[in-house]
Amino acid sequence: MTAFARPDGSAIPASRMALNLAELFRRWRPIAARHGWIVIEAHSVRSATAAALTGRTLATALDATHGYSCQYPVEPEVFCWAARTAGFTSRAHHEPGASALGHTQLTIDHFVADGT
């Protein structure tokens, strides 16, 4: 699981981050209900994966650039959980470059609100 920190260096529990992301999805649901929502998302990777791929992946750069701007990439599994929890289903899902890299660093989804 990814570790998160506030600008002051204090920890943000991973469970809090996941719940916050689910709430973000929930807030967007009324807006996305009519046509769906195309989401291109950068993801973090487990530290062991990033360490093994040093210099051969964007994972470290994505984590750093997003983290310094107080954006917090999560693992793809957490992202999907948050979307499902908020009532979205992915009508189309792509992971560009994942097979070549050996891990997912970006996902592209066409989310639709359940029941629409």
FENBEL-V119826 format. One record per backbone hydrogen bond with DSSP energy under -0.5 kcal/mol. NH is the residue of the N-H (numbers start at 0). CO is the residue of the C=O. Records with the same first field share a line. If there is no record, write none. Layout:
# FENBEL-V119826
NH->CO + CO
This chain:
# FENBEL-V119826
3->11
5->9
8->5
11->3
12->10
16->12
17->13
18->14
19->15
20->16
21->17
22->18
23->19
24->20
25->21
26->22
27->23
28->24 + 25
29->25
31->27
32->28
35->31
36->110
38->36 + 108
40->38 + 106
42->104
43->73
48->45
49->45
50->46
51->47
52->48 + 49
53->50
55->52
61->57
62->58
63->59
64->60
65->61
66->62
67->63
68->64 + 65
69->66
70->65
72->70
77->74
78->74
79->75
80->76
81->77
82->78
83->79
84->80
85->81
86->83
87->82
88->111
90->88 + 109
91->109
93->107
97->94
100->96
101->97
102->97
104->102
106->40
107->93
108->38
109->91
110->36 + 108
111->88
113->86
115->112
